[in-house]
Amino acid sequence: MKKKVFMESDKSYENYPFWIVIISNLVSLTIYALGFYIIAGIGLIAAFLYLAFILAFEFRLIRYHCTNCYYYGKTCAFGRGRVSSWFFKKGDQTKFYVRDMSWKELIPDLLLVLIPLVIGIFLLIIKFDVVLLLAIILLIILATAGSGFIRGQLACRYCKQRESGCPAEKLFKK
């Protein structure tokens, strides 16, 4: 019996399976919902400002990154390549992989978790609440292990864009 030899392209998806898109987005949406819930502890205005920050973050991603990605018009692990094609013109894929990414560029990503985390800890200090504590713990688990699993096992591992070049992969392999 012959063993099949896998080439790099055999290990990637042209379009990700729908179940991966669902799981990836459930993790992200749960992180956002937990952040909204935690920040709502200081007021709904603050929570809606956080929601506006999330929308700006997603817009920036879909508008300025996904338009240049291999998965533009296709189903990436998060479904954003397809969504991007509904609203924006295709960009230049070479712009995606030639850019260098730094830790500074990840600040908006980190703030999505750090802002509710800091506010949650502050609220816990003021007045202990078990539900709030559980929300904070779940936020930490999803933002670290959950996102790590999504990216490491479901998304980046099978990404065609990674084959031609991904600035995030370059950053994390340093």
Helices and strands as residue ranges (DSSP letters): G 8-11, H 18-39, G 40-42, H 44-64, G 66-68, H 80-87, H 93-98, G 103-106, H 107-126, H 130-141, I 142-146, H 147-149, I 150-155, G 156-158, H 160-164, H 167-172
